Amino acid sequence: MKFKSLLDRWKKASAPVLTAEAYPVHLTLDDASRLHALAELFPGFPIESLLTDLLHAALDEVAASMPYEPGPKVISRDDQGDPVYEDVGLTPRFVEASRRYKKDLEAAAKRARSPRPS
């Protein structure tokens, strides 16, 4: 999600699915003041929602910025018949770890939403 899309979303408002776990953070004074300024500009959004959306946009940017690092293994051929090598950089490890953690976090969120037996 790009930051422009984030501003558009805040104007429209919709609630994402959240984890059961909270992540407390301490902000610099500059970041905190800018966050409060955003909350003033978008009064329908609590600061926690703004933080969630900003972190989402930043993580998307980090993932998109990870460079492709070709490995020795050819995984396919492009339209011109040139070899395409597997990515041995950070991206595949990041994607795999993200999937693994998402599965665990989804299970924890599901347990948190389930009624407890009496």
Rosetta blueprint (number, residue, H / E / L):
1 M L
2 K L
3 F H
4 K H
5 S H
6 L H
7 L H
8 D H
9 R H
10 W H
11 K H
12 K H
13 A L
14 S L
15 A L
16 P L
17 V L
18 L L
19 T L
20 A L
21 E L
22 A L
23 Y L
24 P L
25 V L
26 H L
27 L L
28 T L
29 L H
30 D H
31 D H
32 A H
33 S H
34 R H
35 L H
36 H H
37 A H
38 L H
39 A H
40 E H
41 L H
42 F L
43 P L
44 G L
45 F L
46 P L
47 I H
48 E H
49 S H
50 L H
51 L H
52 T H
53 D H
54 L H
55 L H
56 H H
57 A H
58 A H
59 L H
60 D H
61 E H
62 V H
63 A H
64 A H
65 S H
66 M L
67 P L
68 Y L
69 E L
70 P E
71 G E
72 P E
73 K E
74 V E
75 I E
76 S E
77 R E
78 D L
79 D L
80 Q L
81 G L
82 D L
83 P E
84 V E
85 Y E
86 E E
87 D E
88 V L
89 G L
90 L H
91 T H
92 P H
93 R H
94 F H
95 V H
96 E H
97 A H
98 S H
99 R H
100 R H
101 Y H
102 K H
103 K H
104 D H
105 L H
106 E H
107 A H
108 A H
109 A H
110 K H
111 R H
112 A H
113 R H
114 S L
115 P L
116 R L
117 P L
118 S L
